[in-house]
Amino acid sequence: MAHPAIDAASAKPDAMTDEDVAVLAKRHRISPAIVREIMRRTGTTDRSQVEREIAKGKARR
């Protein structure tokens, strides 16, 4: 039987939450949609890898 007290954030500790996405977006001055797109394109939710991809994109500008 599933426990309704366990929310999705605690069920997936390695996955980035919307709050984490918002923090990264604010830190790097990009929209949360871009952060989500980078996560989808790279296939990872690892924060350091997402930040590396953001830095690569900013270097191209």
N, C-alpha and C positions, 0 to 999 in steps of 0.2 A: 504494500500500500504506500502510495506517495505521500510525503509529508508536505502540506501546503506552507508550513512555516519556513521551509528552505526556499529562498528566492533564487533567481537565475544568476545573480552576481556571485553568490557564494558557491553555486554549483559549478561555475567555470572560473576558477581563480586566475587562469592564464589569459583569458579573453579580456580585451579592453572594453570597459563600459563606456556609456555615453559621456559620463563625467570625465573619464580619461581622455576621450577624444576632444572634448571641449577645452581641457587644460592644454593639450598639445597645440590645438588650433590657436588658442590665445597666445601661447608662448612664442609661436613661430609666425604669428600674424597672418594666418591663412584661414579659410573657412573650414568648418567641421566636415563638410562634404568632401573637400580635398583630402583630408586625413583619412576618411573612410574609403575613398577611391584608392589611395596609396595602399591601405591595408588589403583591399580587394585585389589589386593588381599584383602585389607581392605575395599574397597568400599567407601573411603572417600577422599576428597581433602583438608581436614582441615590440615593446616601446622603443628600444634602442635601434632596431632595424628600421622602424617607421621614421624615427628622427634622422637616421642616415639618408633615407630616401628623400626626405624634405630638404636636407642640406644639399644633396645632389641637384635637386630641382632648382633651388635658389642659386646655385653656382652657375647654372645655365642661363639665368636671366641677365 
